Amino acid sequence: MAKLWLNECARVFHDRLIDDTDRDWFIDLAMDLMQREFRSNIDRDQVFGTERLMVGDILKLDAPKKLYEVIVD
């Protein structure tokens, strides 16, 4: 659940920020909230580094219920 929340926040907010100062502020805030509210120790580079976190419901198109899963490749 925490990864999905972070992915959605990044897509809605981080992707629209216009400079590195704002993007760094967002990343720091998001990582703090992940640790504090979700007790998650996800690594910053997993989400905002070269290996970005991606979550979607497209991996199993024929599933009777949409399943959000981490997309690894």
Gaussian input, Z-matrix of N, CA and C with variables (Angstrom, degrees):
# hf/3-21g

backbone

0 1
 N
 C     1     B1
 C     2     B2     1     A1
 N     3     B3     2     A2     1     D1
 C     4     B4     3     A3     2     D2
 C     5     B5     4     A4     3     D3
 N     6     B6     5     A5     4     D4
 C     7     B7     6     A6     5     D5
 C     8     B8     7     A7     6     D6
 N     9     B9     8     A8     7     D7
 C    10    B10     9     A9     8     D8
 C    11    B11    10    A10     9     D9
 N    12    B12    11    A11    10    D10
 C    13    B13    12    A12    11    D11
 C    14    B14    13    A13    12    D12
 N    15    B15    14    A14    13    D13
 C    16    B16    15    A15    14    D14
 C    17    B17    16    A16    15    D15
 N    18    B18    17    A17    16    D16
 C    19    B19    18    A18    17    D17
 C    20    B20    19    A19    18    D18
 N    21    B21    20    A20    19    D19
 C    22    B22    21    A21    20    D20
 C    23    B23    22    A22    21    D21
 N    24    B24    23    A23    22    D22
 C    25    B25    24    A24    23    D23
 C    26    B26    25    A25    24    D24
 N    27    B27    26    A26    25    D25
 C    28    B28    27    A27    26    D26
 C    29    B29    28    A28    27    D27
 N    30    B30    29    A29    28    D28
 C    31    B31    30    A30    29    D29
 C    32    B32    31    A31    30    D30
 N    33    B33    32    A32    31    D31
 C    34    B34    33    A33    32    D32
 C    35    B35    34    A34    33    D33
 N    36    B36    35    A35    34    D34
 C    37    B37    36    A36    35    D35
 C    38    B38    37    A37    36    D36
 N    39    B39    38    A38    37    D37
 C    40    B40    39    A39    38    D38
 C    41    B41    40    A40    39    D39
 N    42    B42    41    A41    40    D40
 C    43    B43    42    A42    41    D41
 C    44    B44    43    A43    42    D42
 N    45    B45    44    A44    43    D43
 C    46    B46    45    A45    44    D44
 C    47    B47    46    A46    45    D45
 N    48    B48    47    A47    46    D46
 C    49    B49    48    A48    47    D47
 C    50    B50    49    A49    48    D48
 N    51    B51    50    A50    49    D49
 C    52    B52    51    A51    50    D50
 C    53    B53    52    A52    51    D51
 N    54    B54    53    A53    52    D52
 C    55    B55    54    A54    53    D53
 C    56    B56    55    A55    54    D54
 N    57    B57    56    A56    55    D55
 C    58    B58    57    A57    56    D56
 C    59    B59    58    A58    57    D57
 N    60    B60    59    A59    58    D58
 C    61    B61    60    A60    59    D59
 C    62    B62    61    A61    60    D60
 N    63    B63    62    A62    61    D61
 C    64    B64    63    A63    62    D62
 C    65    B65    64    A64    63    D63
 N    66    B66    65    A65    64    D64
 C    67    B67    66    A66    65    D65
 C    68    B68    67    A67    66    D66
 N    69    B69    68    A68    67    D67
 C    70    B70    69    A69    68    D68
 C    71    B71    70    A70    69    D69
 N    72    B72    71    A71    70    D70
 C    73    B73    72    A72    71    D71
 C    74    B74    73    A73    72    D72
 N    75    B75    74    A74    73    D73
 C    76    B76    75    A75    74    D74
 C    77    B77    76    A76    75    D75
 N    78    B78    77    A77    76    D76
 C    79    B79    78    A78    77    D77
 C    80    B80    79    A79    78    D78
 N    81    B81    80    A80    79    D79
 C    82    B82    81    A81    80    D80
 C    83    B83    82    A82    81    D81
 N    84    B84    83    A83    82    D82
 C    85    B85    84    A84    83    D83
 C    86    B86    85    A85    84    D84
 N    87    B87    86    A86    85    D85
 C    88    B88    87    A87    86    D86
 C    89    B89    88    A88    87    D87
 N    90    B90    89    A89    88    D88
 C    91    B91    90    A90    89    D89
 C    92    B92    91    A91    90    D90
 N    93    B93    92    A92    91    D91
 C    94    B94    93    A93    92    D92
 C    95    B95    94    A94    93    D93
 N    96    B96    95    A95    94    D94
 C    97    B97    96    A96    95    D95
 C    98    B98    97    A97    96    D96
 N    99    B99    98    A98    97    D97
 C   100   B100    99    A99    98    D98
 C   101   B101   100   A100    99    D99
 N   102   B102   101   A101   100   D100
 C   103   B103   102   A102   101   D101
 C   104   B104   103   A103   102   D102
 N   105   B105   104   A104   103   D103
 C   106   B106   105   A105   104   D104
 C   107   B107   106   A106   105   D105
 N   108   B108   107   A107   106   D106
 C   109   B109   108   A108   107   D107
 C   110   B110   109   A109   108   D108
 N   111   B111   110   A110   109   D109
 C   112   B112   111   A111   110   D110
 C   113   B113   112   A112   111   D111
 N   114   B114   113   A113   112   D112
 C   115   B115   114   A114   113   D113
 C   116   B116   115   A115   114   D114
 N   117   B117   116   A116   115   D115
 C   118   B118   117   A117   116   D116
 C   119   B119   118   A118   117   D117
 N   120   B120   119   A119   118   D118
 C   121   B121   120   A120   119   D119
 C   122   B122   121   A121   120   D120
 N   123   B123   122   A122   121   D121
 C   124   B124   123   A123   122   D122
 C   125   B125   124   A124   123   D123
 N   126   B126   125   A125   124   D124
 C   127   B127   126   A126   125   D125
 C   128   B128   127   A127   126   D126
 N   129   B129   128   A128   127   D127
 C   130   B130   129   A129   128   D128
 C   131   B131   130   A130   129   D129
 N   132   B132   131   A131   130   D130
 C   133   B133   132   A132   131   D131
 C   134   B134   133   A133   132   D132
 N   135   B135   134   A134   133   D133
 C   136   B136   135   A135   134   D134
 C   137   B137   136   A136   135   D135
 N   138   B138   137   A137   136   D136
 C   139   B139   138   A138   137   D137
 C   140   B140   139   A139   138   D138
 N   141   B141   140   A140   139   D139
 C   142   B142   141   A141   140   D140
 C   143   B143   142   A142   141   D141
 N   144   B144   143   A143   142   D142
 C   145   B145   144   A144   143   D143
 C   146   B146   145   A145   144   D144
 N   147   B147   146   A146   145   D145
 C   148   B148   147   A147   146   D146
 C   149   B149   148   A148   147   D147
 N   150   B150   149   A149   148   D148
 C   151   B151   150   A150   149   D149
 C   152   B152   151   A151   150   D150
 N   153   B153   152   A152   151   D151
 C   154   B154   153   A153   152   D152
 C   155   B155   154   A154   153   D153
 N   156   B156   155   A155   154   D154
 C   157   B157   156   A156   155   D155
 C   158   B158   157   A157   156   D156
 N   159   B159   158   A158   157   D157
 C   160   B160   159   A159   158   D158
 C   161   B161   160   A160   159   D159
 N   162   B162   161   A161   160   D160
 C   163   B163   162   A162   161   D161
 C   164   B164   163   A163   162   D162
 N   165   B165   164   A164   163   D163
 C   166   B166   165   A165   164   D164
 C   167   B167   166   A166   165   D165
 N   168   B168   167   A167   166   D166
 C   169   B169   168   A168   167   D167
 C   170   B170   169   A169   168   D168
 N   171   B171   170   A170   169   D169
 C   172   B172   171   A171   170   D170
 C   173   B173   172   A172   171   D171
 N   174   B174   173   A173   172   D172
 C   175   B175   174   A174   173   D173
 C   176   B176   175   A175   174   D174
 N   177   B177   176   A176   175   D175
 C   178   B178   177   A177   176   D176
 C   179   B179   178   A178   177   D177
 N   180   B180   179   A179   178   D178
 C   181   B181   180   A180   179   D179
 C   182   B182   181   A181   180   D180
 N   183   B183   182   A182   181   D181
 C   184   B184   183   A183   182   D182
 C   185   B185   184   A184   183   D183
 N   186   B186   185   A185   184   D184
 C   187   B187   186   A186   185   D185
 C   188   B188   187   A187   186   D186
 N   189   B189   188   A188   187   D187
 C   190   B190   189   A189   188   D188
 C   191   B191   190   A190   189   D189
 N   192   B192   191   A191   190   D190
 C   193   B193   192   A192   191   D191
 C   194   B194   193   A193   192   D192
 N   195   B195   194   A194   193   D193
 C   196   B196   195   A195   194   D194
 C   197   B197   196   A196   195   D195
 N   198   B198   197   A197   196   D196
 C   199   B199   198   A198   197   D197
 C   200   B200   199   A199   198   D198
 N   201   B201   200   A200   199   D199
 C   202   B202   201   A201   200   D200
 C   203   B203   202   A202   201   D201
 N   204   B204   203   A203   202   D202
 C   205   B205   204   A204   203   D203
 C   206   B206   205   A205   204   D204
 N   207   B207   206   A206   205   D205
 C   208   B208   207   A207   206   D206
 C   209   B209   208   A208   207   D207
 N   210   B210   209   A209   208   D208
 C   211   B211   210   A210   209   D209
 C   212   B212   211   A211   210   D210
 N   213   B213   212   A212   211   D211
 C   214   B214   213   A213   212   D212
 C   215   B215   214   A214   213   D213
 N   216   B216   215   A215   214   D214
 C   217   B217   216   A216   215   D215
 C   218   B218   217   A217   216   D216

   B1=1.4450
   B2=1.5236
   B3=1.3300
   B4=1.4651
   B5=1.5218
   B6=1.3273
   B7=1.4648
   B8=1.5200
   B9=1.3224
   B10=1.4598
   B11=1.5248
   B12=1.3312
   B13=1.4643
   B14=1.5234
   B15=1.3246
   B16=1.4541
   B17=1.5230
   B18=1.3125
   B19=1.4574
   B20=1.5292
   B21=1.3202
   B22=1.4642
   B23=1.5262
   B24=1.3194
   B25=1.4733
   B26=1.5197
   B27=1.3111
   B28=1.4611
   B29=1.5186
   B30=1.3148
   B31=1.4676
   B32=1.5312
   B33=1.3123
   B34=1.4669
   B35=1.5226
   B36=1.3290
   B37=1.4602
   B38=1.5312
   B39=1.3199
   B40=1.4655
   B41=1.5214
   B42=1.3179
   B43=1.4607
   B44=1.5219
   B45=1.3274
   B46=1.4594
   B47=1.5318
   B48=1.3160
   B49=1.4641
   B50=1.5235
   B51=1.3410
   B52=1.4624
   B53=1.5234
   B54=1.3236
   B55=1.4641
   B56=1.5298
   B57=1.3241
   B58=1.4603
   B59=1.5234
   B60=1.3220
   B61=1.4643
   B62=1.5197
   B63=1.3279
   B64=1.4638
   B65=1.5223
   B66=1.3406
   B67=1.4700
   B68=1.5299
   B69=1.3338
   B70=1.4689
   B71=1.5240
   B72=1.3360
   B73=1.4718
   B74=1.5286
   B75=1.3336
   B76=1.4630
   B77=1.5246
   B78=1.3206
   B79=1.4631
   B80=1.5199
   B81=1.3305
   B82=1.4700
   B83=1.5264
   B84=1.3172
   B85=1.4657
   B86=1.5291
   B87=1.3149
   B88=1.4630
   B89=1.5262
   B90=1.3238
   B91=1.4541
   B92=1.5274
   B93=1.3330
   B94=1.4618
   B95=1.5286
   B96=1.3203
   B97=1.4664
   B98=1.5268
   B99=1.3313
   B100=1.4674
   B101=1.5320
   B102=1.3210
   B103=1.4640
   B104=1.5182
   B105=1.3215
   B106=1.4669
   B107=1.5225
   B108=1.3160
   B109=1.4658
   B110=1.5281
   B111=1.3267
   B112=1.4610
   B113=1.5248
   B114=1.3324
   B115=1.4592
   B116=1.5301
   B117=1.3159
   B118=1.4542
   B119=1.5178
   B120=1.3002
   B121=1.4561
   B122=1.5252
   B123=1.3195
   B124=1.4590
   B125=1.5263
   B126=1.2998
   B127=1.4559
   B128=1.5308
   B129=1.3167
   B130=1.4715
   B131=1.5299
   B132=1.3317
   B133=1.4634
   B134=1.5207
   B135=1.3448
   B136=1.4604
   B137=1.5190
   B138=1.3096
   B139=1.4549
   B140=1.5174
   B141=1.3201
   B142=1.4554
   B143=1.5263
   B144=1.3146
   B145=1.4616
   B146=1.5151
   B147=1.3032
   B148=1.4666
   B149=1.5256
   B150=1.3306
   B151=1.4604
   B152=1.5180
   B153=1.3153
   B154=1.4568
   B155=1.5259
   B156=1.3028
   B157=1.4583
   B158=1.5246
   B159=1.3232
   B160=1.4590
   B161=1.5247
   B162=1.3133
   B163=1.4558
   B164=1.5160
   B165=1.3196
   B166=1.4527
   B167=1.5155
   B168=1.3218
   B169=1.4633
   B170=1.5262
   B171=1.3183
   B172=1.4618
   B173=1.5257
   B174=1.3178
   B175=1.4579
   B176=1.5275
   B177=1.3050
   B178=1.4682
   B179=1.5248
   B180=1.3145
   B181=1.4678
   B182=1.5228
   B183=1.3182
   B184=1.4560
   B185=1.5288
   B186=1.3202
   B187=1.4710
   B188=1.5234
   B189=1.3363
   B190=1.4680
   B191=1.5367
   B192=1.3234
   B193=1.4579
   B194=1.5263
   B195=1.3270
   B196=1.4636
   B197=1.5293
   B198=1.3091
   B199=1.4526
   B200=1.5198
   B201=1.3145
   B202=1.4568
   B203=1.5122
   B204=1.3293
   B205=1.4475
   B206=1.5176
   B207=1.3281
   B208=1.4516
   B209=1.5330
   B210=1.3321
   B211=1.4663
   B212=1.5183
   B213=1.3193
   B214=1.4525
   B215=1.5283
   B216=1.3113
   B217=1.4679
   B218=1.5106
   A1=111.20
   A2=116.10
   A3=120.18
   A4=111.30
   A5=116.91
   A6=119.86
   A7=111.05
   A8=117.01
   A9=120.48
   A10=110.27
   A11=117.33
   A12=121.21
   A13=110.60
   A14=116.38
   A15=120.55
   A16=111.37
   A17=117.10
   A18=121.11
   A19=110.86
   A20=117.06
   A21=120.55
   A22=111.67
   A23=117.46
   A24=120.44
   A25=110.95
   A26=116.25
   A27=119.90
   A28=110.97
   A29=117.53
   A30=120.27
   A31=111.38
   A32=117.00
   A33=120.75
   A34=111.79
   A35=117.77
   A36=120.44
   A37=113.20
   A38=117.34
   A39=121.25
   A40=112.06
   A41=118.33
   A42=121.83
   A43=113.01
   A44=118.21
   A45=121.21
   A46=113.71
   A47=116.91
   A48=119.77
   A49=109.89
   A50=116.07
   A51=119.54
   A52=115.54
   A53=118.54
   A54=118.01
   A55=110.78
   A56=115.00
   A57=120.80
   A58=112.90
   A59=117.42
   A60=120.35
   A61=110.34
   A62=117.20
   A63=121.01
   A64=111.64
   A65=117.03
   A66=120.19
   A67=110.88
   A68=117.58
   A69=120.72
   A70=110.86
   A71=117.20
   A72=121.26
   A73=109.85
   A74=117.07
   A75=121.00
   A76=110.87
   A77=116.79
   A78=120.88
   A79=110.51
   A80=116.69
   A81=120.13
   A82=111.00
   A83=116.86
   A84=121.45
   A85=110.97
   A86=116.69
   A87=120.89
   A88=111.38
   A89=117.48
   A90=120.38
   A91=110.74
   A92=117.41
   A93=120.90
   A94=110.82
   A95=116.61
   A96=120.35
   A97=111.74
   A98=116.91
   A99=120.06
   A100=110.28
   A101=116.51
   A102=119.80
   A103=111.64
   A104=116.21
   A105=120.19
   A106=112.51
   A107=117.96
   A108=121.43
   A109=113.70
   A110=117.02
   A111=120.54
   A112=112.34
   A113=116.97
   A114=122.11
   A115=111.04
   A116=114.49
   A117=121.45
   A118=109.70
   A119=116.13
   A120=120.07
   A121=110.74
   A122=116.62
   A123=122.16
   A124=108.75
   A125=115.95
   A126=121.98
   A127=110.65
   A128=115.60
   A129=122.00
   A130=111.77
   A131=117.42
   A132=120.70
   A133=113.12
   A134=117.38
   A135=120.18
   A136=111.00
   A137=116.61
   A138=120.67
   A139=111.71
   A140=116.33
   A141=119.96
   A142=113.53
   A143=117.90
   A144=121.23
   A145=111.35
   A146=115.52
   A147=119.92
   A148=111.67
   A149=116.58
   A150=120.80
   A151=108.75
   A152=117.07
   A153=122.14
   A154=111.95
   A155=114.95
   A156=122.71
   A157=109.14
   A158=116.16
   A159=120.84
   A160=108.52
   A161=115.96
   A162=122.38
   A163=107.68
   A164=116.24
   A165=118.92
   A166=111.59
   A167=115.04
   A168=120.84
   A169=111.18
   A170=116.83
   A171=120.83
   A172=114.03
   A173=118.05
   A174=119.59
   A175=112.70
   A176=116.70
   A177=121.35
   A178=108.19
   A179=115.43
   A180=120.68
   A181=112.93
   A182=117.79
   A183=120.78
   A184=113.64
   A185=117.35
   A186=120.61
   A187=109.92
   A188=117.66
   A189=120.40
   A190=112.39
   A191=116.24
   A192=121.18
   A193=107.17
   A194=117.26
   A195=120.99
   A196=109.90
   A197=115.84
   A198=122.78
   A199=109.09
   A200=117.24
   A201=120.46
   A202=108.89
   A203=115.92
   A204=121.78
   A205=109.43
   A206=115.58
   A207=120.68
   A208=107.91
   A209=116.33
   A210=122.18
   A211=107.08
   A212=117.05
   A213=120.61
   A214=113.62
   A215=118.59
   A216=119.74
   A217=111.61
   D1=-39.72
   D2=-178.59
   D3=-63.92
   D4=-40.80
   D5=179.92
   D6=-65.50
   D7=-38.66
   D8=177.66
   D9=-64.03
   D10=-44.64
   D11=178.65
   D12=-58.82
   D13=-46.52
   D14=-178.40
   D15=-65.78
   D16=-40.81
   D17=177.94
   D18=-60.34
   D19=-46.45
   D20=-179.23
   D21=-65.29
   D22=-41.80
   D23=177.57
   D24=-62.18
   D25=-41.51
   D26=179.95
   D27=-64.79
   D28=-41.37
   D29=-179.21
   D30=-69.52
   D31=-37.16
   D32=-176.87
   D33=-79.71
   D34=-41.00
   D35=-173.67
   D36=-106.20
   D37=-57.80
   D38=-174.22
   D39=-56.36
   D40=-42.96
   D41=-177.04
   D42=-65.12
   D43=-16.20
   D44=-178.14
   D45=-101.21
   D46=-5.47
   D47=-179.15
   D48=-73.87
   D49=147.15
   D50=-168.18
   D51=-103.31
   D52=-10.00
   D53=178.46
   D54=-144.17
   D55=164.30
   D56=-175.65
   D57=-65.11
   D58=-31.67
   D59=178.31
   D60=-61.51
   D61=-47.61
   D62=178.85
   D63=-66.72
   D64=-40.20
   D65=179.37
   D66=-64.57
   D67=-40.80
   D68=177.68
   D69=-64.75
   D70=-41.04
   D71=177.17
   D72=-59.82
   D73=-45.76
   D74=-179.48
   D75=-62.09
   D76=-45.15
   D77=-178.66
   D78=-61.30
   D79=-45.71
   D80=178.59
   D81=-60.05
   D82=-44.54
   D83=179.46
   D84=-63.63
   D85=-47.12
   D86=-178.42
   D87=-62.45
   D88=-42.39
   D89=-179.82
   D90=-67.38
   D91=-37.86
   D92=176.23
   D93=-62.61
   D94=-44.61
   D95=179.27
   D96=-65.66
   D97=-37.36
   D98=178.04
   D99=-60.96
   D100=-43.15
   D101=-179.29
   D102=-71.50
   D103=-42.03
   D104=-174.16
   D105=-76.54
   D106=-47.99
   D107=-172.58
   D108=-89.87
   D109=-33.84
   D110=-177.69
   D111=-105.61
   D112=-5.48
   D113=-176.75
   D114=52.49
   D115=40.31
   D116=-178.99
   D117=-102.00
   D118=139.53
   D119=177.43
   D120=-111.79
   D121=34.95
   D122=178.09
   D123=-58.67
   D124=141.14
   D125=-178.01
   D126=-78.45
   D127=138.23
   D128=-178.69
   D129=-54.95
   D130=-39.88
   D131=-178.56
   D132=-69.46
   D133=-23.71
   D134=177.53
   D135=-66.18
   D136=-27.67
   D137=-175.81
   D138=-102.28
   D139=-44.22
   D140=-171.65
   D141=-116.35
   D142=4.46
   D143=178.84
   D144=-90.02
   D145=-156.22
   D146=-179.09
   D147=-71.28
   D148=-25.65
   D149=177.10
   D150=-101.82
   D151=73.22
   D152=-173.32
   D153=-68.18
   D154=145.08
   D155=176.43
   D156=-73.10
   D157=129.09
   D158=175.72
   D159=-130.12
   D160=135.16
   D161=179.25
   D162=-128.91
   D163=138.75
   D164=179.11
   D165=-160.54
   D166=172.94
   D167=179.31
   D168=-111.93
   D169=22.15
   D170=-174.86
   D171=-97.23
   D172=-2.48
   D173=-177.07
   D174=-73.24
   D175=-30.02
   D176=-179.80
   D177=-130.02
   D178=79.92
   D179=-175.50
   D180=-64.36
   D181=-27.03
   D182=-177.59
   D183=-91.48
   D184=5.62
   D185=179.59
   D186=-66.68
   D187=137.71
   D188=-178.97
   D189=-63.97
   D190=-27.20
   D191=178.06
   D192=-125.88
   D193=134.62
   D194=-179.62
   D195=-63.85
   D196=127.39
   D197=-178.73
   D198=-115.37
   D199=121.15
   D200=175.03
   D201=-85.19
   D202=123.04
   D203=-177.87
   D204=-132.20
   D205=154.59
   D206=175.70
   D207=-71.21
   D208=129.22
   D209=178.15
   D210=-92.94
   D211=118.07
   D212=-174.71
   D213=-96.64
   D214=-18.86
   D215=176.52
   D216=-151.78

